[in-house]
């Protein structure tokens, strides 16, 4: 009975951490959904332009934000080990790193944006919309990365409801700005799809400033005194952050960029195919918010237990998270199969785009099942501060297997654009298998006392 009570307590704690994170992720996703949905109702060209722009932006956003995700396991393990006095210095160093990363992105973008777009086989209106979208959203890069650090700090302390409310605030801001800027309301010019970039940049500034106020004035965060002292840049802490963050970031980059690469390769097909693919990928990304939220929760819970040396509890949280993700994935697959036409109809009214989106959504069912295994395992491994193998698995499964298989099927068989989706499914399935094997190895070493994860 005692072990049953302990298990039910773990399930309750998992949901206490998970539910606010899920709402937060859905709110963050809703910004991209608004971009896709509202652009699609302007024209197929606007939808395609936003699709291309998003395919370039999302890997940059998620990959480089992933580097800053190292703050979560770092803070969670310091809390678990009872070393809270070290947290302010390390969080400030992460903020400094966020500024440096932002500057690097802006500098690279200034030189690379035009060559990338000019070398793509796009209709001129689509290229123009994509360029304006990317230039506009660049003004929000700095606040987005700074917000990521503050969010990781707040979440690692277990107060995931706080970041949930901050992110929920972004929804009416982003939605309202999209409406005004896309369609030209309140006396402003109609920017079409490009207006989504302006709206997102402004929204990033809003959520950063709110998070800044919360971290500085609201308890228990204010007690850490994050902003009371101006620290010098610490090369050693940057190395510590990057040692964990770079593999995390690149693993996320390899995963998200594979979808971006496929979308860019879709530019060899017509505008209808690009638009339909983007709509299906957008909804698949919506479903991914569930395993991703479980992943972020496991990083906090496993990190805390590993920091305290309670490896049995850390292992139990890991398997609870994986089981929950798989169960939810099966439920989502059933709903998507049942309401396939209705889901496609959310994104477009154009008959050709609608029909093709329905076909793509069937393929989305299969690779979201693999995501349900892979994403929670990635979160658990980050909690153990084990990140290097995840990076290697992502590289091999997505870029050595997934993309080449998809390219071959799309260009050398009658499958056409569907071949890319089969390639994605192959890569995701291989990645899930490799990550599961790594988690089993890490947990075995922890049980035998061979891994000093709490250091």
Secondary structure as UniProt FT lines:
FT   HELIX           2..40
FT   TURN            41..42
FT   HELIX           44..68
FT   HELIX           70..80
FT   TURN            81..82
FT   HELIX           84..86
FT   HELIX           87..118
FT   HELIX           124..137
FT   HELIX           138..140
FT   HELIX           141..156
FT   TURN            157..158
FT   HELIX           160..183
FT   TURN            186..187
FT   HELIX           192..194
FT   HELIX           195..217
FT   TURN            219..221
FT   HELIX           222..224
FT   TURN            226..227
FT   HELIX           235..265
FT   HELIX           266..268
FT   HELIX           271..307
FT   TURN            308..309
FT   HELIX           311..338
FT   HELIX           340..347
FT   HELIX           351..383
FT   TURN            384..385
FT   HELIX           388..394
FT   HELIX           395..402
FT   HELIX           403..412
FT   TURN            414..417
FT   HELIX           418..447
FT   TURN            448..449
FT   TURN            453..454
//
